[in-house]
């Protein structure tokens, strides 16, 4: 059974590069990757908002590290709940960090 993988990459400043995260997500099999250049503390991130809107039932959302989604555990849990409500079956990080 094919499970669509959707990637999300974020850096905090424009001095940082998204390339490494995008490459890792593509290597993991992500069909599409949404990106943001924004602090993890910001509640509104256009790329993440677009990803949540694109999720359909059964999708898996992949990040290189869970801190790319949320800065704190409560923030991360809220985002995972939003993804689940949108239909995502899973949300996972490629790194254990």
C-alpha positions, 0 to 999 in steps of 0.5 A: 500500500502506498502512503503519501509522504509530505515534507516540511522544512523550516529554518529560523533565519534567512542566513540558514539554508533549507537545502539540507532539510529538503534533500533529506526529505526528498531522499526519504521519499517525500513527494512535496516539501513545504518550507518556511523561514520563520522562528518556531515560536511564530504561530502563523507559518505560511508553508505549514498552513499550506501543508495542513490545507493539503493533507488528505486522509492517510498522508504522513507528514515528515520533518527532519527533526520534530523541533522543525514543527514546534518549539515546545512540547505543547506547541508541537502537540497542538500542531500534531493534533491539527494535522490529525484533524486534517486527516494525517495518519502519521507525523514523524521526524527523521532524526531522534534529536 
